[in-house]
Amino acid sequence: RLEGVTLYVTLEPCPMCAGAMVLARISRLVYGAPDPKKGAVDSVYDVLRHPANNHRVDISSGVLAEPSGRLLREFFAARRGKSS
């Protein structure tokens, strides 16, 4: 159990990661950029607030959203061999 742990991520978690957070009982999530394709916290799904969950995760979203999004765009552009 990871009670008392805050998880900081640049991108909104996917469904599998959000489910793992509930099972691990992570106390708090802080994320930057939303994921409009697969986001499982606010964008597409709402895994962390599902009423069947026996654990609640405190959520802070949009923290440094612009720099987080830029970091992700630059990373994936570099992976594809393109300049940003």
C-alpha contacts under 8 A as a table, 3 or more apart, distances in Angstrom:
res1	aa1	res2	aa2	distance
1	R	24	A	5.10
1	R	25	R	5.80
1	R	26	I	7.51
2	L	5	V	5.63
2	L	24	A	5.65
2	L	25	R	5.54
2	L	26	I	5.09
2	L	27	S	7.39
3	E	24	A	7.79
3	E	25	R	5.55
3	E	26	I	5.31
3	E	27	S	5.48
4	G	26	I	6.75
4	G	27	S	5.27
4	G	28	R	7.65
5	V	26	I	5.51
5	V	27	S	5.48
5	V	28	R	6.51
6	T	26	I	6.70
6	T	27	S	6.03
6	T	28	R	4.55
6	T	29	L	5.73
6	T	30	V	7.24
7	L	26	I	7.40
7	L	28	R	6.23
7	L	29	L	4.92
7	L	30	V	6.13
8	Y	29	L	6.17
8	Y	30	V	4.82
8	Y	31	Y	5.84
9	V	12	E	7.26
9	V	13	P	7.97
9	V	29	L	7.88
9	V	30	V	6.40
9	V	31	Y	4.84
9	V	32	G	6.70
10	T	31	Y	5.38
10	T	32	G	4.76
10	T	33	A	6.01
10	T	65	A	7.78
10	T	68	S	5.23
10	T	69	G	7.50
10	T	72	L	7.82
11	L	31	Y	5.88
11	L	32	G	5.70
11	L	33	A	4.86
11	L	34	P	6.01
11	L	35	D	6.49
11	L	68	S	7.27
11	L	69	G	7.74
12	E	31	Y	5.80
12	E	32	G	6.96
12	E	33	A	6.12
12	E	34	P	5.04
12	E	35	D	5.49
12	E	39	G	5.47
12	E	40	A	7.06
12	E	41	V	6.68
12	E	42	D	7.98
13	P	16	M	7.96
13	P	17	C	5.69
13	P	18	A	5.75
13	P	35	D	7.76
13	P	38	K	7.96
13	P	39	G	5.75
13	P	40	A	5.87
13	P	41	V	6.73
14	C	17	C	5.36
14	C	18	A	6.08
14	C	38	K	5.59
14	C	39	G	5.09
14	C	40	A	5.03
14	C	41	V	7.86
15	P	18	A	5.12
15	P	19	G	6.08
15	P	38	K	7.34
15	P	39	G	7.04
15	P	40	A	4.87
15	P	45	Y	7.45
15	P	47	V	6.68
16	M	19	G	5.15
16	M	20	A	6.22
17	C	20	A	5.01
17	C	21	M	6.25
18	A	21	M	5.05
18	A	22	V	6.54
18	A	40	A	6.45
18	A	41	V	7.24
18	A	47	V	6.27
18	A	48	L	6.38
19	G	22	V	5.20
19	G	23	L	6.32
19	G	47	V	6.73
19	G	48	L	7.35
20	A	23	L	5.05
20	A	24	A	5.96
21	M	24	A	5.11
21	M	25	R	5.95
21	M	26	I	5.42
22	V	25	R	4.96
22	V	26	I	6.47
22	V	48	L	6.81
22	V	53	N	7.43
22	V	55	H	6.12
22	V	56	R	7.25
22	V	57	V	7.18
23	L	26	I	7.99
25	R	55	H	6.43
25	R	56	R	7.88
25	R	57	V	7.61
26	I	29	L	7.67
26	I	57	V	6.53
27	S	56	R	7.38
27	S	57	V	5.12
27	S	58	D	6.25
28	R	57	V	5.22
28	R	58	D	4.56
28	R	59	I	5.91
28	R	60	S	7.88
29	L	57	V	6.76
29	L	58	D	6.16
29	L	59	I	4.92
29	L	60	S	6.20
30	V	59	I	6.06
30	V	60	S	4.72
30	V	61	S	5.90
30	V	63	V	6.97
31	Y	34	P	7.92
31	Y	60	S	6.49
31	Y	61	S	5.09
31	Y	62	G	6.24
31	Y	63	V	6.02
31	Y	65	A	7.89
32	G	61	S	5.96
32	G	62	G	4.53
32	G	63	V	4.57
32	G	64	L	5.33
32	G	65	A	4.21
32	G	66	E	7.67
32	G	68	S	5.60
32	G	69	G	7.50
33	A	61	S	7.69
33	A	62	G	5.86
33	A	63	V	7.68
33	A	64	L	7.68
33	A	65	A	4.56
33	A	66	E	7.07
33	A	68	S	5.80
33	A	69	G	5.48
34	P	39	G	6.64
34	P	42	D	7.65
34	P	43	S	6.57
34	P	61	S	7.89
34	P	62	G	7.20
34	P	65	A	7.75
35	D	38	K	5.73
35	D	39	G	4.53
35	D	43	S	6.31
36	P	39	G	5.89
36	P	43	S	5.35
36	P	44	V	6.46
37	K	43	S	7.71
37	K	44	V	6.89
38	K	43	S	7.49
38	K	44	V	6.16
38	K	45	Y	7.79
39	G	42	D	6.52
39	G	43	S	5.03
39	G	44	V	5.29
39	G	45	Y	6.32
40	A	43	S	6.45
40	A	44	V	5.82
40	A	45	Y	4.26
40	A	46	D	5.31
40	A	47	V	5.62
40	A	48	L	7.68
41	V	44	V	7.44
41	V	45	Y	5.90
41	V	46	D	4.63
41	V	47	V	5.88
41	V	48	L	6.08
41	V	49	R	7.85
42	D	45	Y	6.24
42	D	46	D	5.68
43	S	46	D	7.69
46	D	49	R	5.74
46	D	50	H	6.34
47	V	50	H	5.35
48	L	53	N	7.59
48	L	56	R	6.70
48	L	57	V	6.36
49	R	53	N	7.38
49	R	56	R	6.80
49	R	57	V	7.77
50	H	53	N	5.76
51	P	54	N	7.99
53	N	56	R	7.22
60	S	63	V	6.99
62	G	65	A	4.77
64	L	67	P	5.67
64	L	68	S	6.04
65	A	68	S	5.09
65	A	69	G	6.02
66	E	69	G	5.17
66	E	70	R	6.14
67	P	70	R	5.02
67	P	71	L	6.03
68	S	71	L	5.11
68	S	72	L	6.30
69	G	72	L	5.16
69	G	73	R	6.16
70	R	73	R	5.08
70	R	74	E	6.08
71	L	74	E	5.24
71	L	75	F	6.10
72	L	75	F	5.09
72	L	76	F	6.23
73	R	76	F	5.40
73	R	77	A	6.00
73	R	84	S	7.61
74	E	77	A	5.07
74	E	78	A	6.11
74	E	83	S	7.71
74	E	84	S	5.78
75	F	78	A	5.24
75	F	79	R	6.30
76	F	79	R	4.86
76	F	80	R	6.23
77	A	80	R	5.14
77	A	81	G	6.17
77	A	82	K	5.03
77	A	83	S	6.18
77	A	84	S	6.23
78	A	81	G	4.85
78	A	82	K	5.53
78	A	83	S	6.38
78	A	84	S	7.75
79	R	82	K	7.60
